[in-house]
Every structure is written in structure tokens, then in C-alpha cells.
């Protein structure tokens, strides 16, 4: 018996168990790889959603800013109109 066979025997691995172990390791690697892919995809989609929401919030902020400017212009117009009517 050579050293490799002795080591296999000590740790309880024969050729069949070794092949099963390699197969289960490959399967676990494939499963974890798929899980990683799904996680990356879901995080990408979440980041994309966050970007969309941020863009919508920015658009709303610009609309509010524009409406506030129009409100100020209207207030100035009303003051000027009132002043002109007093003359």
C-alpha cells in the first residue's frame, strides 16, 4: 500500500467516496454560484429602483421650486397691482 492509499484509508476515503465528495463539492460550488448570481441581480435591480426614485424626487423638487417661484412672482404682481391702483 502506498502513502496515498494509506492516507485515503486513514481519512476514510476510497475512490467511490472521493468521486462522491468531488461531485458534491462541484454541486455546492454551482449552487453557491447561482445564489451569488441571484443576489447580484437582485441588488442591481434594487439599485436601479433607487436610482429611479431619486430621479423622480429630483423632478418633484424642481417642480416645487418652479411653483414657489411662480408664487413669488404672483405675490409681487399683486403688490404692484395694489400699489398702482392707489395712484
C-alpha positions in Angstrom: 0.0 0.0 0.0 1.4 3.4 -1.0 1.3 6.6 1.0 -1.8 7.9 -0.9 -3.8 4.8 -0.3 -2.8 4.8 3.4 -3.9 8.5 3.7 -7.2 7.7 2.0 -7.8 4.8 4.3 -6.9 6.9 7.4 -9.4 9.6 6.5 -12.0 7.1 5.3 -12.0 7.9 1.6 -12.0 5.3 -1.1 -12.2 6.0 -4.8 -16.1 5.9 -4.8 -16.3 8.3 -1.8 -13.7 10.6 -3.3 -15.8 10.8 -6.5 -18.9 11.5 -4.5 -17.1 14.1 -2.5 -15.8 15.8 -5.6 -19.3 15.7 -7.1 -20.9 17.1 -4.0 -18.3 19.9 -3.9 -18.9 20.7 -7.5 -22.7 20.8 -6.9 -22.2 23.0 -3.8 -20.0 25.4 -5.9 -22.6 25.5 -8.6 -25.4 26.2 -6.0 -23.4 28.9 -4.3 -22.5 30.4 -7.7 -26.2 30.5 -8.7 -27.1 32.1 -5.3 -24.4 34.7 -5.8 -25.8 35.5 -9.3 -29.3 35.9 -7.9 -28.0 38.1 -5.1 -26.1 40.3 -7.5 -29.1 40.6 -9.9 -31.5 41.5 -7.0 -29.1 44.1 -5.7 -28.7 45.5 -9.2 -32.5 45.7 -9.6 -32.7 47.4 -6.1 -30.1 49.9 -7.1 -31.9 50.6 -10.3 -35.1 51.2 -8.4 -33.3 53.5 -6.0 -32.0 55.5 -9.0 -35.5 55.8 -10.5 -36.9 57.0 -7.2 -34.1 59.5 -6.8 -34.8 60.9 -10.3 -38.5 61.2 -9.5 -37.7 63.0 -6.3 -35.4 65.4 -8.1 -38.1 66.1 -10.7 -40.6 66.8 -8.0 -38.2 69.1 -6.2 -37.7 71.1 -9.4 -41.5 71.4 -9.9 -41.9 72.6 -6.3 -39.1 75.1 -6.9 -40.8 76.3 -10.1 -44.2 76.6 -8.3 -42.6 78.6 -5.5 -41.0 81.0 -8.0 -44.4 81.5 -9.7 -46.0 82.1 -6.3 -43.4 84.8 -5.5 -44.0 86.4 -8.9 -47.7 86.4 -8.3 -47.3 87.9 -4.9 -45.1 90.6 -6.4 -47.6 91.2 -9.1 -50.4 91.6 -6.6 -48.4 94.1 -4.5 -47.6 96.1 -7.6 -51.2 95.9 -8.8 -52.4 97.2 -5.4 -49.8 100.0 -5.4 -50.7 101.0 -9.0 -54.4 101.1 -8.1 -53.8 103.5 -5.3 -52.2 106.1 -7.5 
